[in-house]
Every structure is written in structure tokens, then in C-alpha cells.
Amino acid sequence: MRFSHYLPAAIAVHRGETVRFTLVNEDPITHEFIIGTAAQQEAHEHGPNIDHNSLPGQASLGPGETRVISFTFGAPGALIFACHRPGHYAYGMRGTITIAA
């Protein structure tokens, strides 16, 4: 996470694969990493600002913080990872995950 963007902004995985994400917030502001469908991302965008740590596929990171989370991907398709701090999602702080069979 740098300059309110993710690098990489797109990843590809296989159904059933467990991925270990090392999340590094290089910005001087708090960010989030939330994996979900477009509908779930929309719900987060308009929901309350919460601490996402310990929720599956989610993390909140303070300035300069590093967190490691693991997530196992289910059905083939596409998911989004995003930050929903005020204005970040609209600014483009999101990426895509393509899940292959």
C-alpha cells in the first residue's frame, strides 16, 4: 500500500488455494485490505468504520504497519480487494482477484 494504491493491483489464484498476504502500509495514514464481492465492497463502503483485524480476508493497518493474513479462495470467479477509509475506494484503492478452476 503506497500513495493510496495497492501493488500489485491484480492477482490470479486457483480455487481452493490458500494465499498468504503480507500487507505493508507505506503511507502515513490508515488503510484497510478487504477481500469480497462487488456487493460486499459496496456494503463496506457505506457501513461503519471498524477494525477489520481478525475478520477473514480483512485487515486494518496503521501508518507504517505490516500485517500477514491468509485467505482460502472458493468458487471460480472474481473478487475485489479494497480500502474503504473515507474517499479511498473512490480514489481507486482497489484491486482484483481472478479465481480459476
DANOR-V663848 format. One record per pair of residues at least 24 apart in sequence whose ideal C-beta (glycine too) atoms are under 7 Angstrom apart, sorted by the first residue. I is the first residue (numbers start at 1). GAP is how many residues later the second one is. D is the distance in whole Angstrom. If there is no record, write none. Layout:
I/GAP/D
I/GAP/D
This chain:
1/24/5
1/25/6
1/26/6
1/30/5
1/60/7
2/24/4
2/25/6
3/24/7
4/84/6
4/87/6
4/89/5
5/87/7
5/88/6
6/75/7
6/87/7
6/89/5
9/86/4
10/85/6
10/86/5
11/86/5
12/86/5
12/88/6
13/60/5
13/84/6
13/86/6
14/86/5
15/58/6
15/59/7
15/60/6
15/61/5
15/84/6
15/85/7
15/86/6
16/56/7
16/57/7
17/56/6
18/52/6
18/54/4
19/51/7
19/52/6
20/48/6
20/50/5
21/47/7
21/48/5
21/50/7
22/44/7
22/46/5
23/36/6
23/38/6
23/43/7
23/44/5
23/46/7
24/42/5
25/36/4
25/37/7
25/38/6
25/39/6
25/40/5
27/36/6
28/35/5
29/34/6
30/30/7
30/31/7
30/32/5
30/33/7
30/55/6
31/30/5
31/52/5
31/54/6
32/27/7
32/28/5
32/51/5
32/52/6
32/53/6
33/25/7
33/26/5
33/48/6
33/50/7
34/24/5
34/47/7
34/48/6
34/50/7
35/36/6
35/44/6
35/46/5
35/62/7
36/43/6
36/44/6
37/42/6
38/42/6
41/39/5
41/41/5
44/40/5
45/39/5
45/44/5
73/26/5
75/24/7
76/24/6
76/25/5
